[in-house]
Amino acid sequence: RGSKPLVWFGACVMAAAGAGKKPLFEYDDHYVMLNDIGRNEFYRRALARAVPGCGEECTVLDVGAGSGLLSMMAANLGARHVVAIEANPNLASLAERTVVVNQPANFPSSNVTIFAELSSAVSPARLPGGRPADILVTETFGTMLLGEGAANFVPDARDRLLKPGGQVIPVGGCQYVTLVEIPGFIATLSPRSWGGLNLTGFEVLQDSIYWKATMGASRMPFKRLTERICVLELDLWKDTRDSIPLNRTFRVPAAQAGTVHAALFDWDVWADDSRSDIMSNAPGARNFAGDVAWGWLLQVQEEAGEDWRYGPFPKRLVVAEGELVDVAVEFIARGISMHVRSRRAASPGHEPPGPMPQSVGSPARMRGVERADMIEANEFYLPAAGDEERHTFYGAALDAAVERHGGEGSKPTLLDCSSGAGVPALSAAKRHGMQSLVLTRRKEFANVLRTVAKDNGVQDLVESYSADVRDMLELLLPRGERADIVVVEPPGTPLHGLSPFAVLPYINKHLLKEGGIVVPGHACFEIGLVESDNLASMFAVPGGRWAEMDMTVWNEEAVKQGVLGRLVPYTKWFGLQSTMGFKWLATPQCVHEVDLGAYGKAGLPNETVAVHRFHVSAEGRGHALVGKWVVWDTAKKARMLGPDSSYLGRALTWPHYVQALSAPGAAPGVVQPLAVAKGDVLDLEVTTLQAGAKRTAAAGPEFSLRFLSDEPDHGEL
């Protein structure tokens, strides 16, 4: 310890220029399920009540077995035969390997058989003794109760593979909807005003029907304006796929006054008919891992008319305490998805209204718009449009660029290639009278931006095209000449096609004047060391065990798939609104700096190597290296913008990068955090790969990271 580097190693390769919602590795959703303590204990309790009275030849059928944990629980509790059905053959193979490891110690007298196929393909004759099972257990629930299609296959398995009078675990449940006021969420979809600009016109891009936001592991405050409404109760003992209606309507009183921003979807399931043992994905019901696995959903709400239709522009429903509200729920694909509409009670009395007509359809403003445009608008474009801190950064950087160009009297032209909803161009036009062109990948964005420009009186100064900047010609730019200032997206944000590393070589060669200015001017990739048991629950089973079950096979699989060998982007979890607990053990420092104004003007070295010294500032256990891109306005670095913000939209659109770590000497199948003490010094070798040395086709630099040791017997580890 002290000044001597620790003897341990972590290596990774990544294309850090772009990001997205990638899984950390295949099957990563099963790790959070394995670490959902409440889920596992719910099923253990239910099986412990059912299996002992099942008889000596008890057969348990596990439909959608996944990791095989529930099957092993049943065997451990005394079931003589367990049949685990898992349609994914690779996942079934992992489950089988896990069963083999556990059988000698945990269920030596039981037989656990894995069928790698759909349950509909399994005949009763293939079950042990050719007889139906005594118990059917399933955990095939999504963020929506029926989101994984349980209504389609569980009834079939129950009717064909379970004996008459057999038990189903869980026996039933209910999908709930609650109307809520949640200002922090709606702010990401309802830009208001900034810098004298009226941005409310962007709200027409809101998808208040199809798009849902997953909000698990969130501490975002909200107010329940209604009680939980059980919109669909499911009896897994008797219901079939035909039990799911097309739509249902409800009339409920407002529990308190407020503005209806969203419909919150969550569910409960009960182990047996007593309904005394309940598992729920409601906010606050699960640990962090369980919230990541299931979460809960929000659907934006706007006030529907008496005919259940929406107007040309989103209008919020404001309710008084006790006021009656009508709620309509459409069940899509037999409950796999649901759409909710709300309105003021259209008639007196407490009787619910009749069914909503099937002809209502989507809002007129969404018809003819490509779904991809609406999805991207709600996941990225609108959150960026509402990011006032981002706008302030770009606005100040543009002010500095105008000053550099020649002062307030000059009239430079602007090319805006960022994903900031054209706000930099709108601001430049409003504040400096600059002619600006905005390029976006989506036709609908360009159309809406023209309307917003008109709303702000700058329609003669701001034009917008739906085009790739690399297809643009100089004559299409303002004044038919190269731009004086170009605005680009920060590195690392999810829109790959707008990565500055992808577009700047072309811009500098064909679209930017000699001596022109790029905003932002500089970028840096920072790396730090993090302690977080919550984060670790997304890529490993702590200690390789759950209760008495040996789950080291799953940690071995994580290592095999490279969880210790690369950085992967994660949105949301490091935001201030997340419940994920973490601590920086070594604060982030810049390991690779880029002059964006010069990027692409000259050739780049294939490979550079630098060693950075990290000083550990707090004692703890290092679970991961975490990286992030930050940008600076100019070379003077007066202003900085990065992923950390109190605004939810930033966490949703600007990722951190996670590289799992394991200490040297850890037993096989154990991903063990690295113990460090305050004052320890870690030397991190950063190899930057560019041009022909890169290992992927993604634009921008890739990094290989290696911690070094100065101990002569070890050298590099």
C-alpha positions in Angstrom: 0.0 0.0 0.0 1.1 3.6 0.3 2.8 4.7 -2.9 3.3 1.2 -4.3 0.7 0.2 -6.9 -1.5 -2.7 -6.0 -1.1 -6.0 -7.7 -4.2 -6.5 -9.7 -5.5 -6.2 -13.3 -8.4 -5.0 -15.3 -8.5 -4.7 -19.1 -11.1 -3.5 -21.5 -11.7 -2.4 -25.0 -14.5 -0.1 -25.9 -15.7 2.3 -28.6 -16.3 5.1 -26.2 -17.6 7.6 -28.8 -21.1 6.1 -29.0 -23.4 4.7 -26.4 -26.8 3.0 -26.2 -28.9 0.7 -24.1 -26.9 -2.4 -24.6 -26.9 -5.2 -22.1 -23.8 -5.6 -20.1 -23.6 -9.1 -21.6 -26.0 -11.8 -22.6 -28.5 -12.9 -19.9 -27.5 -10.0 -17.7 -31.2 -9.6 -16.7 -31.0 -13.0 -15.0 -28.3 -11.7 -12.6 -30.5 -9.1 -11.2 -33.3 -11.7 -10.8 -30.9 -14.0 -8.9 -30.0 -11.0 -6.7 -33.7 -10.1 -6.1 -33.9 -11.4 -2.6 -37.6 -10.8 -2.1 -38.5 -12.6 -5.3 -36.4 -15.6 -4.4 -37.8 -15.8 -0.9 -41.4 -15.4 -2.1 -41.0 -18.5 -4.3 -39.2 -20.4 -1.6 -42.0 -19.8 0.9 -44.7 -20.7 -1.6 -42.9 -24.0 -2.6 -42.2 -24.8 1.1 -46.0 -24.7 1.7 -46.8 -26.8 -1.4 -44.1 -29.4 -1.8 -44.2 -31.2 1.6 -47.8 -32.2 1.1 -47.3 -33.3 -2.5 -46.5 -36.9 -1.9 -43.4 -39.1 -2.3 -43.4 -39.0 -6.1 -44.1 -35.2 -6.3 -43.5 -33.7 -9.7 -43.0 -29.9 -10.0 -43.1 -28.3 -13.5 -41.2 -25.0 -13.8 -42.4 -23.1 -16.9 -39.9 -20.5 -18.1 -37.2 -21.8 -15.8 -34.4 -19.3 -16.7 -31.5 -19.9 -14.3 -33.1 -23.0 -12.8 -33.1 -21.5 -9.3 -36.8 -22.2 -8.7 -36.4 -25.8 -9.9 -33.5 -26.3 -7.5 -35.6 -24.8 -4.7 -38.4 -27.3 -5.4 -35.9 -30.2 -5.4 -34.2 -29.0 -2.3 -37.6 -28.9 -0.5 -38.3 -32.5 -1.3 -39.8 -32.8 -4.8 -38.8 -36.1 -6.2 -39.1 -35.0 -9.8 -38.6 -31.5 -11.3 -39.1 -30.6 -15.0 -37.6 -27.3 -15.9 -38.8 -25.9 -19.3 -36.7 -23.1 -20.8 -37.1 -22.2 -24.5 -33.7 -20.5 -24.9 -31.3 -23.4 -25.5 -28.2 -21.5 -24.3 -30.0 -20.4 -21.1 -31.2 -24.0 -20.6 -27.7 -25.2 -20.9 -26.6 -22.8 -18.2 -29.4 -24.0 -15.9 -28.4 -27.6 -16.5 -24.8 -26.9 -15.6 -26.0 -25.2 -12.4 -28.2 -28.2 -11.5 -25.3 -30.6 -12.0 -23.1 -28.5 -9.6 -25.8 -28.4 -6.9 -27.4 -31.8 -7.0 -24.9 -33.8 -4.8 -25.1 -31.4 -1.9 -28.6 -29.9 -2.2 -31.0 -32.5 -3.7 -29.2 -35.8 -4.1 -32.5 -37.8 -4.1 -34.3 -35.6 -6.7 -34.2 -35.7 -10.4 -34.2 -32.3 -12.2 -34.7 -32.5 -16.0 -34.2 -29.5 -18.3 -36.3 -29.3 -21.5 -34.8 -26.7 -23.9 -38.0 -26.0 -25.8 -41.4 -24.3 -25.6 -43.8 -25.7 -23.1 -46.3 -26.1 -25.9 -44.0 -28.7 -27.5 -43.8 -30.9 -24.3 -46.3 -33.7 -24.2 -47.6 -35.2 -20.9 -46.0 -38.6 -21.9 -42.5 -37.0 -21.5 -43.1 -36.1 -17.9 -41.8 -38.4 -15.2 -43.8 -41.6 -15.1 -45.8 -40.3 -18.0 -48.2 -38.6 -15.6 -49.1 -34.9 -15.2 -47.2 -32.7 -12.7 -48.6 -32.0 -9.2 -47.4 -28.4 -9.0 -46.8 -25.8 -11.7 -44.5 -22.9 -10.8 -43.7 -20.0 -13.1 -42.0 -16.6 -13.0 -42.8 -15.3 -16.4 -44.0 -11.8 -15.5 -42.6 -8.7 -17.1 -42.7 -5.0 -16.1 -46.3 -5.4 -17.2 -47.9 -8.4 -15.4 -48.5 -10.2 -18.7 -45.5 -8.5 -20.5 -43.8 -11.9 -21.2 -47.0 -13.4 -22.6 -47.9 -15.6 -19.6 -51.6 -15.6 -20.6 -50.6 -17.3 -23.9 -48.6 -20.3 -22.6 -49.3 -20.8 -18.9 -52.9 -21.8 -19.5 -51.8 -24.4 -22.1 -49.2 -25.9 -19.7 -51.7 -25.9 -16.9 -54.4 -27.6 -18.9 -52.2 -30.3 -20.5 -49.3 -30.9 -18.1 -50.8 -30.3 -14.6 -53.0 -32.8 -12.9 -56.6 -31.9 -12.1 -56.6 -30.2 -8.8 -52.9 -29.5 -9.0 -51.4 -26.3 -7.6 -50.2 -23.2 -9.6 -47.6 -20.9 -8.1 -48.4 -18.1 -8.0 -52.2 -18.7 -8.3 -53.1 -15.2 -9.5 -52.4 -11.5 -9.5 -53.6 -8.1 -10.6 -52.3 -5.4 -12.9 -52.8 -2.0 -11.4 -52.9 1.5 -12.8 -52.6 4.7 -10.8 -52.8 8.3 -12.1 -49.9 10.3 -10.7 -48.5 13.8 -10.7 -44.7 13.5 -11.3 -43.1 16.8 -12.3 -39.6 15.6 -12.6 -40.6 13.0 -15.2 -43.0 15.2 -17.3 -40.2 17.8 -17.4 -38.2 15.5 -19.7 -41.1 15.4 -22.2 -42.5 19.0 -21.9 -39.9 21.6 -22.7 -41.1 25.0 -21.6 -39.0 28.1 -22.2 -35.3 29.0 -22.0 -33.3 32.1 -22.8 -36.3 33.9 -24.2 -37.3 31.0 -26.4 -40.7 29.3 -26.3 -40.0 25.6 -26.6 -43.5 24.3 -25.9 -44.1 23.5 -29.6 -41.9 20.4 -29.2 -44.6 18.8 -27.1 -46.4 17.6 -30.2 -43.8 14.9 -30.3 -45.1 13.4 -27.1 -46.3 9.8 -27.5 -49.1 9.5 -25.0 -50.3 6.2 -26.2 -47.6 3.6 -27.2 -44.4 4.7 -25.5 -43.7 3.8 -21.9 -40.9 4.8 -19.6 -39.4 2.2 -17.2 -38.8 3.9 -13.9 -37.6 1.2 -11.5 -34.9 2.0 -9.0 -36.0 5.6 -9.0 -36.3 8.0 -6.1 -38.3 10.5 -8.3 -41.0 11.9 -6.0 -44.6 11.6 -7.2 -48.1 12.1 -5.9 -50.8 9.5 -6.3 -53.9 11.3 -7.6 -56.0 8.1 -7.5 -55.9 4.9 -5.6 -54.4 1.8 -7.3 -57.0 0.6 -9.8 -57.0 -3.2 -10.4 -57.6 -3.0 -14.2 -57.0 -6.7 -14.8 -57.2 -9.6 -12.3 -55.7 -12.8 -13.4 -56.5 -16.3 -12.1 -53.8 -18.6 -13.3 -55.8 -21.6 -12.2 -58.7 -21.0 -14.6 -58.1 -18.0 -16.9 -57.2 -18.5 -20.6 -55.9 -16.1 -23.2 -59.5 -15.4 -24.2 -60.1 -14.1 -20.6 -58.3 -10.8 -21.5 -60.8 -8.2 -22.7 -60.1 -5.7 -25.5 -60.6 -2.7 -23.1 -62.2 -1.8 -19.8 -63.3 1.5 -18.3 -63.4 2.7 -14.7 -64.7 5.7 -12.8 -62.7 6.7 -9.8 -62.5 9.8 -7.5 -59.4 11.8 -7.3 -57.7 11.1 -4.0 -56.2 14.6 -4.0 -55.9 17.6 -6.2 -53.2 17.8 -8.8 -52.2 17.5 -12.5 -52.3 14.1 -14.1 -48.9 13.7 -15.7 -48.8 9.9 -16.1 -50.4 6.5 -15.5 -48.2 4.3 -13.3 -48.3 0.6 -14.0 -47.4 -2.0 -11.4 -48.7 -5.4 -10.2 -49.1 -7.8 -7.4 -49.1 -11.6 -7.5 -50.3 -13.8 -4.7 -48.8 -17.2 -3.9 -52.1 -18.9 -3.1 -55.8 -18.3 -2.6 -55.3 -16.8 0.8 -53.6 -13.8 -0.8 -51.6 -13.4 2.3 -48.2 -13.8 0.7 -47.8 -11.2 -2.1 -45.0 -10.3 -4.5 -45.2 -6.8 -6.1 -43.2 -4.6 -8.4 -44.8 -1.5 -7.0 -42.5 1.5 -6.2 -40.5 0.7 -3.1 -41.5 -3.0 -3.0 -38.2 -4.5 -4.4 -34.5 -4.1 -3.7 -32.3 -2.4 -6.3 -31.7 -5.6 -8.2 -35.5 -6.4 -8.3 -36.3 -2.9 -9.4 -33.8 -3.2 -12.3 -35.2 -6.6 -13.2 -38.9 -5.5 -13.2 -39.2 -1.8 -12.6 -42.5 0.0 -13.0 -43.8 1.8 -16.0 -45.1 5.3 -16.7 -47.3 6.3 -19.7 -47.7 10.0 -20.3 -51.2 11.3 -19.9 -53.1 14.1 -21.6 -56.8 14.9 -21.1 -59.1 13.0 -23.4 -62.4 14.4 -24.6 -65.8 12.9 -24.1 -65.2 10.7 -27.1 -61.9 9.5 -25.6 -60.0 11.3 -28.4 -57.1 13.6 -27.9 -56.8 17.2 -29.2 -54.2 18.6 -31.6 -51.8 19.5 -28.8 -51.2 17.7 -25.4 -53.3 19.2 -22.6 -52.9 18.0 -19.0 -55.9 16.9 -16.9 -56.1 19.0 -13.7 -58.3 17.5 -11.0 -59.7 18.6 -7.7 -59.9 16.3 -4.7 -63.0 14.1 -4.9 -63.6 14.9 -8.6 -64.6 11.9 -10.6 -62.2 10.7 -13.4 -62.9 8.2 -16.1 -60.0 5.8 -17.0 -60.0 3.6 -20.1 -57.5 0.7 -20.5 -56.8 -1.0 -23.8 -55.3 -4.5 -23.6 -52.8 -5.1 -26.5 -51.9 -8.6 -27.6 -53.8 -10.2 -24.7 -52.3 -7.9 -22.1 -48.6 -7.9 -23.2 -49.0 -4.2 -23.3 -51.7 -1.7 -22.2 -52.7 1.8 -23.1 -54.4 4.1 -20.7 -56.5 7.3 -21.3 -58.1 9.6 -18.7 -60.7 12.3 -18.8 -63.1 14.1 -16.6 -66.2 12.0 -15.8 -68.4 12.5 -18.9 -71.7 12.0 -17.0 -72.9 12.3 -13.4 -72.9 9.4 -11.0 -70.3 6.8 -10.0 -71.3 4.1 -12.6 -68.3 3.4 -14.9 -68.7 4.5 -18.5 -69.4 2.0 -21.3 -66.5 0.4 -23.3 -64.3 2.7 -25.3 -65.0 2.4 -29.0 -62.3 0.6 -30.9 -62.3 3.3 -33.6 -60.8 5.9 -31.3 -57.2 5.2 -32.5 -54.1 7.3 -31.9 -54.0 11.1 -31.8 -54.2 12.8 -35.2 -50.8 14.4 -34.7 -49.2 11.0 -34.5 -50.8 9.5 -37.6 -48.4 9.2 -40.5 -45.4 9.7 -38.3 -42.9 6.9 -38.3 -42.8 5.0 -35.0 -39.0 5.3 -35.0 -39.3 9.1 -35.0 -41.7 9.0 -32.0 -39.6 6.5 -30.0 -36.4 8.6 -30.5 -38.3 11.8 -29.7 -39.5 10.5 -26.3 -36.3 8.7 -25.4 -33.8 11.4 -26.4 -35.0 14.4 -28.4 -37.5 15.7 -25.9 -35.3 15.1 -22.8 -32.5 17.0 -24.6 -34.9 19.8 -25.5 -35.8 20.2 -21.8 -32.2 20.2 -20.6 -31.8 23.9 -19.5 -28.3 23.4 -18.2 -27.2 21.9 -21.5 -28.8 24.9 -23.3 -27.0 27.3 -21.0 -23.7 25.6 -21.7 -24.1 25.7 -25.5 -25.5 29.3 -25.4 -22.4 30.5 -23.5 -20.1 28.6 -25.8 -21.8 30.1 -28.8 -21.5 33.6 -27.3 -17.8 33.0 -26.9 -17.5 31.7 -30.5 -19.3 34.8 -31.8 -16.9 37.0 -29.8 -13.9 35.0 -31.3 -15.3 35.4 -34.8 -15.4 39.1 -34.7 -17.7 40.4 -32.0 -21.4 41.2 -31.8 -21.4 43.1 -35.1 -20.3 40.1 -37.1 -22.8 37.8 -38.7 -21.3 34.3 -38.7 -23.3 31.4 -40.0 -24.0 28.3 -38.0 -24.4 24.6 -38.8 -26.0 22.7 -35.9 -25.3 19.0 -36.0 -26.1 18.3 -32.3 -29.1 16.5 -30.8 -30.2 19.5 -28.8 -33.5 19.9 -30.6 -32.1 22.7 -32.6 -32.0 25.0 -29.5 -28.4 26.1 -30.2 -29.5 27.3 -33.6 -32.6 28.9 -32.3 -30.6 30.7 -29.6 -28.0 31.9 -32.1 -30.7 33.3 -34.3 -32.5 35.0 -31.5 -29.5 36.4 -29.7 -27.1 37.1 -32.6 -29.3 37.2 -35.7 -27.2 34.3 -37.1 -28.4 32.3 -40.1 -28.4 28.7 -39.0 -29.0 25.3 -40.5 -30.1 22.3 -38.2 -29.5 18.8 -39.4 -31.4 16.0 -37.8 -31.8 12.3 -38.6 -35.6 12.4 -38.3 -38.0 14.0 -40.8 -40.6 14.7 -38.1 -38.0 16.5 -35.9 -37.2 18.8 -38.8 -40.9 19.6 -39.4 -41.5 20.4 -35.7 -38.4 22.5 -35.5 -39.6 24.7 -38.4 -42.8 25.3 -36.4 -40.9 26.2 -33.2 -38.7 28.6 -35.2 -41.8 30.3 -36.4 -43.2 30.4 -32.9 -40.1 32.4 -31.9 -40.0 34.7 -35.0 -36.8 33.3 -36.4 -38.2 31.2 -39.3 -36.3 33.4 -41.8 -33.0 32.6 -40.0 -33.3 28.9 -39.0 -33.8 26.1 -41.5 -33.9 22.4 -40.7 -33.3 19.4 -42.9 -33.6 15.7 -42.2 -30.2 14.6 -43.5 -26.8 13.1 -42.6 -24.3 15.8 -42.4 -21.9 13.6 -44.3 -24.3 13.9 -47.3 -24.4 17.7 -47.2 -23.0 20.0 -49.8 -21.5 23.5 -49.2 -24.1 25.1 -51.5 -26.9 24.0 -49.2 -25.5 25.8 -46.2 -26.5 29.3 -45.2 -25.4 31.8 -47.9 -24.3 28.8 -50.0 -20.9 28.8 -48.3 -19.1 27.0 -45.5 -20.2 27.6 -42.0 -18.3 29.8 -39.5 -19.4 27.8 -36.5 -20.4 24.2 -36.2 -22.2 22.7 -33.2 -21.7 19.0 -32.5 -23.1 16.5 -30.0 -20.9 15.6 -27.0 -19.1 12.2 -27.3 -20.7 9.2 -25.8 -24.4 10.2 -26.0 -26.7 7.5 -27.5 -27.3 8.9 -31.0 -24.4 7.0 -32.7 -24.9 8.7 -36.1 -24.3 12.1 -34.5 -21.1 11.3 -32.7 -18.6 14.1 -33.2 -15.9 11.6 -34.1 -18.1 10.3 -37.0 -19.0 13.7 -38.5 -16.0 16.0 -37.7 -13.6 14.7 -40.3 -16.2 15.4 -43.1 -17.2 18.7 -41.5 -13.7 20.0 -41.2 -12.9 19.0 -44.8 -16.0 20.1 -46.6 -18.4 22.3 -44.4 -16.4 24.4 -42.0 -14.4 27.5 -43.0 -10.7 27.6 -42.4 -10.3 28.9 -38.9 -13.9 28.1 -38.2 -15.0 27.2 -34.7 -16.4 23.9 -33.3 -18.7 24.0 -30.2 -17.9 22.4 -27.8 -14.2 22.8 -28.3 -12.8 20.0 -26.1 -13.8 16.6 -24.7 -12.2 14.4 -22.2 -12.8 10.8 -21.1 -12.6 10.4 -17.4 -12.2 7.2 -15.4 -12.7 6.5 -11.7 -12.9 3.6 -9.2 -16.4 2.9 -7.7 -17.7 0.8 -4.8 -21.3 -0.3 -5.3 -22.9 -3.5 -4.2 -26.0 -2.5 -6.2 -23.9 -2.1 -9.4 -22.3 -5.5 -8.8 -25.7 -7.1 -8.6 -26.1 -6.4 -12.3 -23.2 -8.5 -13.4 -22.4 -11.2 -10.7 -23.9 -13.3 -7.9 -22.0 -12.1 -4.7 -19.8 -14.8 -3.4 -21.1 -17.2 -6.1 -24.1 -18.3 -3.9 -27.7 -17.7 -3.2 -28.5 -19.2 0.2 -27.4 -22.8 -0.1 -27.3 -22.8 -3.9 -24.0 -22.7 -5.7 -24.3 -20.2 -8.5 -20.7 -20.0 -9.5 -21.6 -21.3 -13.0 -23.3 -17.9 -13.6 -20.2 -15.9 -12.5 -18.0 -18.1 -14.7 -20.4 -17.3 -17.6 -20.1 -13.6 -16.9 -16.3 -13.8 -17.0 -16.5 -15.9 -20.2 -18.6 -13.4 -21.9 -16.2 -10.6 -21.1 -17.8 -8.8 -18.2 -14.2 -8.2 -16.8 -12.9 -7.3 -20.3 -14.8 -4.2 -21.6 -16.5 -1.0 -20.7 -20.2 -0.9 -21.4 -22.6 2.2 -21.4 -25.2 2.5 -18.7 -27.8 5.2 -18.8 -29.9 6.2 -15.7 -28.3 4.3 -12.8 -25.7 6.9 -11.9 -28.2 9.7 -12.0 -29.2 11.6 -8.9 -32.7 10.2 -9.2 -31.5 6.6 -9.1 -31.6 4.5 -5.9 -28.3 2.8 -6.8 -25.9 3.4 -4.0 -22.3 4.0 -5.0 -19.1 5.7 -3.7 -16.1 7.0 -5.6 -13.0 5.4 -4.1 -10.8 7.2 -6.7 -12.4 10.2 -8.2 -12.6 10.4 -12.0 -9.7 11.9 -13.8 -9.1 12.6 -17.5 -7.3 9.8 -19.3 -7.9 11.0 -22.9 -8.4 14.5 -24.1 -9.6 15.5 -27.6 -9.4 18.9 -29.3 -12.7 18.7 -31.2 -11.9 21.7 -33.3 -8.8 19.9 -34.7 -10.3 16.4 -34.9 -10.1 14.9 -38.3 -7.8 17.6 -39.8 -4.7 15.5 -39.4 -4.0 11.8 -39.2 -4.2 10.1 -35.9 -1.7 7.7 -34.4 -2.8 4.1 -34.4 -1.8 3.6 -30.8 -0.7 5.7 -27.9 0.1 4.6 -24.4 0.0 6.6 -21.2 0.1 5.8 -17.5 -2.1 7.7 -15.1 -1.7 7.6 -11.3 -4.9 7.2 -9.3 -4.9 8.1 -5.6 -7.5 6.2 -3.6 -9.4 8.8 -1.5 -11.5 6.4 0.6 -11.3 2.9 2.0 -13.6 0.4 0.4 -14.2 -2.4 -2.2 -13.7 -1.6 -5.8 -16.4 -3.2 -7.9 -15.9 -1.4 -11.1 -14.1 1.2 -13.1 -16.5 3.8 -14.3 -15.9 6.2 -17.1 -17.7 9.2 -18.5 -17.2 11.8 -21.3 -17.3 15.5 -20.4 -17.0 18.5 -22.7 -15.5 22.0 -22.3 -16.6 25.1 -24.2 -13.2 26.2 -25.4 -9.5 25.4 -24.8 -9.6 27.7 -21.8 -12.1 25.3 -20.2 -14.3 28.0 -18.6 -17.4 25.8 -18.7 -17.9 22.1 -18.5 -20.8 19.8 -19.2 -21.1 16.1 -18.4 -23.6 13.4 -17.5 -24.1 14.4 -13.8 -27.1 16.6 -13.3 -30.2 17.0 -11.1 -32.2 16.9 -14.3 -33.6 13.4 -15.0 -33.3 13.8 -18.8 -29.5 14.0 -18.6 -29.2 10.7 -16.8 -31.5 9.1 -19.5 -29.5 10.4 -22.4 -25.8 10.7 -21.3 -24.3 7.4 -20.1 -21.6 6.3 -17.8 -19.4 3.3 -18.8 -19.0 0.4 -16.5 -16.0 -2.0 -16.4 -16.5 -4.8 -13.8 -13.5 -5.8 -11.7 -12.4 -8.8 -9.8 -9.5 -9.1 -7.3 -6.6 -11.3 -8.2 -6.6 -14.7 -6.6 -10.4 -14.9 -6.4 -11.8 -18.5 -6.5 -13.2 -19.6 -9.9 -16.7 -18.6 -10.2 -16.4 -15.7 -7.7 -16.3 -12.1 -8.9 -14.6 -10.5 -5.9 -14.3 -6.8 -5.4 -10.9 -5.3 -4.9 -10.1 -4.1 -1.3 -8.3 -0.7 -1.2 -7.3 1.7 1.5 -7.2 5.4 1.6 -3.8 6.5 0.3 -3.3 3.6 -2.0 -1.9 4.5 -5.4 -3.0 2.7 -8.5 -1.2 3.1 -11.9 -3.5 2.7 -14.8 -2.0 2.2 -18.2 -4.3 3.5 -20.9 -3.7 2.4 -24.5 -5.7 4.5 -27.0 -6.5 2.8 -30.3 -7.4 4.8 -33.3 -7.5 4.5 -37.1 -6.2 1.1 -38.3 -5.5 -0.2 -34.8 -9.2 -0.2 -33.7 -11.0 -3.5 -33.1 -14.5 -2.2 -33.9 -16.0 -0.1 -36.7 -17.4 2.5 -34.3 -16.2 6.1 -34.7 -13.8 7.5 -32.3 -11.1 6.2 -29.9 -11.1 2.8 -28.2 -9.3 2.1 -25.0 -7.5 -0.8 -23.4 -7.0 -0.3 -19.7 -4.5 -2.1 -17.5 -3.5 -1.7 -13.9 0.3 -2.1 -13.4 2.4 -3.5 -10.6 6.0 -2.5 -9.8 6.7 -5.8 -8.1 9.6 -7.5 -10.1 8.0 -10.9 -9.9 4.8 -9.8 -11.5 5.5 -7.0 -14.0 2.3 -6.3 -15.8 -0.7 -8.2 -14.5 
